[in-house]
Amino acid sequence: MPKFALIYQYDPMATGPTEGEEPDWFAYDQEVREAGVLVYEAGFHEAGTGRTVSVRDGATVVDDGAAPTSGAVVAGLYVVDVANINAATSWAEKIPTARYGSVDVRPVVEYEG
């Protein structure tokens, strides 16, 4: 079966997780695991805790924090192994962040070797 990344994001200046959302995440985690489709999942610490690396004309530039965006920040991802993009979309709509942000559904390219 193909794998799909479910990449969830939201604009923290507009909205964000609620205090009561935690049980929804636990329920989603349990459901995706029990269905046997979970390959990997991870949430991210806030963008300011990371770095952005770019290389231009052979020179490496390292900046603290994530690259500037138009507002939305990637909060985490799930990788699921399901039959098709429609099945992946069904899993994406259950992610709590979809209620106030969005979830990108992206086919994963797997390289052999």
Secondary structure, DSSP 8 states (H G I E B T S, - for coil): --EEEEEEEE-TTT----GGGHHHHHHHHHHHHHTT-EEEEEE---GGGSEEEEEETTEEEEEES----SS-EEEEEEEEE-SSHHHHHHHHTTSGGGGTSEEEEEE------
